[in-house]
Amino acid sequence: MERTQLIEKLMHAVFFIAACASIFAVGLICIFLFANGLPALKEIGVGDFLLGKSWKPSDTPPTFGILPMIVGSLYVTAGALIIGVPMGILTAVFLAKSCPPRMYRLAKPATNLLAGIPSVVYGFFGMSAIVPLTGNSILSACILLGIMILPTVIAISESALRAVPAQYYEGALALGAGHYRSIFRVVLPAAKSGVLAAAVLGIGRAIGETMAVIMVAGNQARMPVSMFKGIRTMTANIVIEMGYASGLHRDALIATGVVLFVFILIINLSFSALTRRKG
């Protein structure tokens, strides 16, 4: 009995240390970002930085306006969600409720494999298969990111659908609803929290993706004028220029990371508030 209690206390300590380490890591990231980014925001001016349309660090004096990158990030993220979330949810419905067992043994590993493909491989695929049709453009980035978020949306949505008690589906059938009517009118609404979580994680994946977007989006730091024109996202801007940036230019790139971090924080807080209200 004493040995069991000792093991329990030991494991409690291990889990506590792991949780503290995770919190400590997040805290360090926040401190680094804000300590290096806020001085640049103060020097450039919050309004000029967030609403400025010109990003020319080599000019005299330099200009650091990230509005084109903010809008570009929002465009490609929204496009990825429009393409990827419905497709992912429908795939999850098929896997959870309609897929034959023999096909499931092939389809499930195939969708999981999508999550393990490196971003640069997705980028090469986009350059070879998507860019020749749509050009280096916002549309190319939306299509590619829509494909990239599929494994996340599928996996979490399928788990949420399988977690719904079988009585919900059986009760709907007993009341005269058909197979798919029972799924879309009863089971899917019951799994809405998990489906929303899948969409939020898809947003995080899309807005934070860098390498694949760099390879297909055109990387033009200008306000978007068409879905068939190039754009630069915030993450792409950081990666492209951080290697040679220094001084205020480097701090402005870190400040861009602060803005991206705040975006992700707002998305997560909004999701938490939405789930609490619906719960």
C-alpha positions in Angstrom: 0.0 0.0 0.0 2.8 2.4 0.9 4.5 1.6 -2.4 1.3 2.4 -4.3 1.0 5.7 -2.6 4.6 6.5 -3.2 4.1 5.8 -7.0 1.0 7.9 -7.0 2.8 10.8 -5.4 5.8 10.4 -7.8 3.5 10.4 -10.8 1.6 13.4 -9.5 5.0 15.3 -9.2 6.0 14.3 -12.7 2.7 15.5 -14.2 3.0 18.7 -12.1 6.5 19.4 -13.4 5.4 18.7 -17.0 2.5 21.2 -16.7 4.8 23.8 -15.1 7.3 23.3 -17.9 4.7 23.9 -20.5 3.5 27.1 -18.8 7.1 28.2 -18.3 7.8 27.7 -22.0 4.8 29.7 -23.1 5.7 32.5 -20.6 9.3 32.7 -22.0 7.9 33.0 -25.6 5.6 35.8 -24.5 8.3 37.6 -22.7 10.7 37.4 -25.6 8.1 38.5 -28.2 6.8 41.5 -26.2 10.2 42.6 -24.8 11.6 42.8 -28.4 8.5 43.8 -30.3 6.8 46.5 -28.2 9.8 48.9 -28.4 9.6 48.7 -32.2 5.9 49.3 -32.1 6.5 52.4 -29.9 9.2 53.7 -32.2 7.3 53.1 -35.5 3.9 54.0 -34.1 1.1 51.5 -33.6 -1.1 53.1 -36.2 1.7 53.4 -38.8 2.7 49.8 -38.1 -0.7 48.1 -38.2 -2.4 50.3 -40.8 0.5 51.3 -43.0 0.4 49.9 -46.5 4.1 50.3 -47.3 6.8 47.8 -46.2 10.2 49.2 -47.4 12.9 48.6 -44.8 15.7 49.6 -47.2 14.3 53.1 -47.8 15.5 56.3 -46.1 13.7 56.6 -43.8 12.4 53.0 -43.8 8.7 52.3 -43.6 7.2 49.4 -41.8 3.5 49.0 -42.5 2.1 45.4 -42.2 -1.5 45.9 -43.3 -0.9 44.1 -46.6 0.5 41.1 -44.7 -2.3 41.2 -42.2 -4.9 41.2 -45.0 -3.0 38.6 -46.9 -2.9 36.3 -43.8 -6.7 36.7 -43.3 -7.4 36.1 -47.0 -5.5 32.8 -47.2 -6.7 31.6 -43.8 -10.4 32.3 -44.7 -9.9 30.6 -48.1 -8.3 27.6 -46.5 -11.2 27.3 -44.0 -13.8 27.6 -46.8 -12.1 24.8 -48.7 -10.8 22.6 -45.9 -13.4 22.6 -43.1 -16.5 21.4 -45.1 -14.4 18.8 -46.9 -12.8 17.7 -43.6 -16.2 17.5 -41.8 -17.8 15.5 -44.6 -14.8 13.1 -44.7 -15.1 12.7 -40.9 -18.8 11.9 -41.2 -18.1 9.3 -43.8 -15.3 7.7 -41.8 -17.3 7.7 -38.5 -20.7 6.6 -39.8 -20.6 5.3 -43.4 -17.2 3.8 -44.2 -17.1 0.0 -44.7 -14.5 -1.6 -42.3 -12.3 -2.8 -45.1 -12.1 0.7 -46.7 -11.6 2.3 -43.3 -8.4 0.3 -42.8 -7.1 2.1 -45.9 -8.7 5.5 -45.7 -7.8 6.2 -42.0 -4.1 5.7 -42.4 -4.2 7.7 -45.6 -5.7 10.7 -43.9 -3.2 10.4 -41.0 -0.4 10.3 -43.5 -1.4 13.8 -44.7 -0.4 15.1 -41.3 3.1 13.7 -41.5 4.0 15.2 -44.9 6.5 18.1 -44.5 5.4 21.6 -45.5 8.1 21.8 -48.1 6.7 18.7 -49.8 3.3 20.3 -49.9 5.0 23.4 -51.3 6.5 21.4 -54.1 3.2 19.8 -54.8 1.6 23.2 -55.0 4.2 24.5 -57.3 3.8 21.5 -59.6 0.1 20.9 -59.6 -1.7 24.1 -58.4 0.5 27.1 -59.5 0.4 26.1 -63.2 -3.4 26.4 -63.1 -3.9 29.4 -60.8 -0.5 31.1 -60.8 1.4 32.3 -57.7 -1.6 33.8 -56.1 -3.9 34.0 -53.1 -6.1 31.2 -54.6 -3.1 28.9 -54.9 -2.3 29.4 -51.2 -5.9 28.9 -50.2 -6.2 25.6 -52.1 -2.9 24.3 -50.7 -3.7 25.3 -47.1 -7.1 23.8 -47.4 -5.5 20.5 -48.2 -3.0 20.9 -45.4 -5.6 21.5 -42.7 -7.6 18.4 -43.7 -5.9 15.8 -41.4 -6.5 18.1 -38.3 -10.1 18.7 -39.2 -10.8 15.1 -40.1 -9.2 13.6 -37.0 -10.8 15.8 -34.4 -14.2 15.9 -36.1 -14.2 12.1 -36.4 -13.3 11.7 -32.7 -16.1 14.2 -31.8 -18.7 12.3 -33.9 -17.7 8.9 -32.4 -18.0 10.4 -28.8 -21.7 11.1 -29.4 -23.8 8.4 -27.6 -25.2 5.9 -30.0 -28.7 6.5 -28.6 -28.9 9.8 -30.3 -28.6 8.2 -33.7 -30.8 5.3 -32.9 -33.5 7.6 -31.4 -33.5 9.7 -34.6 -33.9 6.5 -36.7 -36.7 5.4 -34.4 -38.6 8.6 -35.0 -38.4 8.1 -38.8 -35.4 10.0 -39.9 -33.1 8.5 -42.5 -29.4 7.7 -42.0 -27.9 10.9 -43.2 -30.7 13.1 -41.8 -30.0 11.5 -38.4 -26.4 12.3 -38.7 -26.7 15.9 -39.9 -29.7 16.9 -37.8 -28.8 15.0 -34.5 -25.3 13.6 -34.3 -23.4 16.5 -35.9 -25.1 19.2 -33.8 -24.3 17.1 -30.7 -20.6 17.0 -31.7 -20.5 20.8 -32.4 -17.9 21.5 -29.7 -15.5 19.1 -31.1 -16.1 20.3 -34.7 -15.6 23.9 -33.6 -12.3 22.8 -32.0 -11.3 21.2 -35.3 -12.0 24.5 -37.1 -10.1 26.5 -34.6 -7.0 24.2 -34.9 -7.4 24.4 -38.6 -7.2 28.2 -38.4 -4.1 28.0 -36.3 -2.5 25.7 -38.8 -3.4 27.9 -41.7 -2.5 31.2 -40.3 0.8 29.9 -39.0 1.9 28.0 -42.1 5.0 29.5 -43.7 7.1 27.4 -46.1 4.3 26.1 -48.3 2.8 29.6 -48.6 6.1 31.1 -49.5 6.4 28.7 -52.4 3.0 29.3 -54.0 1.7 32.8 -52.9 4.0 35.0 -54.8 5.4 36.9 -51.8 4.4 40.4 -52.9 4.1 42.8 -50.0 1.1 44.8 -51.4 -2.6 45.0 -50.7 -4.5 42.2 -52.4 -6.4 43.2 -55.5 -7.5 39.9 -56.8 -7.5 36.2 -55.9 -5.2 35.6 -58.8 -2.6 38.0 -57.7 0.3 37.4 -55.3 0.3 38.2 -51.6 2.7 38.0 -48.6 1.5 36.7 -45.2 2.9 37.7 -41.9 4.7 34.5 -41.3 6.2 34.6 -44.8 7.4 38.2 -44.2 9.2 37.1 -41.0 10.9 34.1 -42.6 12.0 35.8 -45.8 13.6 38.8 -44.2 14.8 37.7 -40.7 18.0 36.2 -42.1 19.5 39.5 -43.0 17.5 42.0 -40.8 19.1 44.0 -38.1 18.2 46.9 -35.8 14.8 48.4 -36.2 14.1 46.1 -39.2 14.6 43.0 -37.0 12.5 44.4 -34.2 9.7 45.2 -36.6 9.7 41.6 -37.8 9.5 40.4 -34.1 6.6 42.9 -33.7 4.9 41.2 -36.6 5.2 38.0 -34.6 3.6 39.8 -31.7 0.6 40.7 -33.9 0.4 37.1 -35.1 0.5 35.9 -31.5 -2.3 38.3 -30.5 -4.4 37.0 -33.5 -4.0 33.4 -32.3 -4.8 34.4 -28.7 -8.0 36.2 -29.8 -9.1 33.2 -31.9 -8.6 30.8 -28.9 -10.3 33.1 -26.4 -13.3 33.6 -28.8 -13.6 29.8 -29.2 -13.5 29.3 -25.4 -16.2 32.0 -25.0 -18.3 30.4 -27.7 -18.2 26.9 -26.3 -19.0 28.1 -22.8 -22.0 30.1 -24.0 -23.3 27.1 -26.1 -22.6 24.7 -23.3 
